[in-house]
């Protein structure tokens, strides 16, 4: 019998009415002859409410106790869904992460899964029971409750699908699939029937909010077919799979999607010496401040000095600028400058591997709109550019149209 692991997010279980609707949807799949494992998030807004309660007690709660508190949100939804299924005449059983025995490391609030004991779930499935599992949580080897961090329920769903060798992991959310770009920016954006793991990882890392990176990484590592579907309307969604299998499904497009990120900031230090280790001297203190660096550009001048430019998340701009100013004094740099009004636009597609001229076409399309490129970064299947943020939407629309990604409907 086919086995499906389905994950429903917070908006999908945000009220009793929506939990009842999820129960009806699960039964449809069960009646089609599938064994069913359901992974749930907490009700929409519940985790924030619990965080607020903790902050009323102390501004810095211990990670262990915070995990104990936050995991109660998922326990509510799994119990309610199991009740709703039983009410409809379908045997169901709820499990917390600890009851499944999802074993993680001991990094509270951001734990990583080490192993999953699937014996109890297998027994229930063999008896025809629908298994309902709390997402976002596990236990460490000392049985302390842990949480998996942002996007943890997606990760739970994929990890369970891998452990159970499920036929597919289906992520139900408030969108009906992965689109060529954000439909709020380009109304005629196209829903993709399929996309590769590599492309989805790039899209997620570059600003697409449909899936969390960790979940996609897990799916790729264990080759778990992953499908994004809507909780609120019927459809085939988007299948995320290996490049080989995606190629069997459809002729691979040159460009699969356009991602963008508004939360970028750029910093430049001019006139430092072009000597070994200079990059470390500049970026080491940034790293020590727990600030992630994205794009890097270094230009060497004829006088033997170099200009060093890099980007960080906009929230880290002030801290990074403060650190860079200190470093610049130590290095006798000429000047430090910054710009926290930039954005990053990226084109993604495995078709770039076998087709030349994609990057130059991108630059041509932006030039036609009078958009100046501040920085460029490339990989095998991605080209990213930094532009002034006021040109973000114009640039995305120009590229979407120029690469003919629009829907015909």
Secondary structure, DSSP 8 states (H G I E B T S, - for coil): --EEEEEE-TTTTSSHHHHHHHHHHHHHHHHTT-EEEEEE---TTHHHHHHHHHHHH-SS--HHHHHHHHTHHHHHHHHHHHHHHHHTT--EEEE-HHHHTEEE-S-TTS--EEEE--HHHHHHHHTT-EEEEESSEEE-TT--EEE--TTHHHHHHHHHHHHHT-SEEEEEESSSS-BSS-TTTSTT--B-SEEEHHHHHHHHHTT--SS-HHHHHHHHHHT--EEEEESSS----EEEE-HHHHHHHS---S--EEEEEEEEEEEEEEEEE--TTHHHHHHHHHHHTT--EEEEEEEE-TTSEEEEEEEEEGGGHHHHHHHHHHHHHHTT-SEEEEEEEEEEEEEE-GGGGG-S-HHHHHHHHHHHTT----EEEEETTEEEEEEEGGGHHHHHHHHHHHTT-----
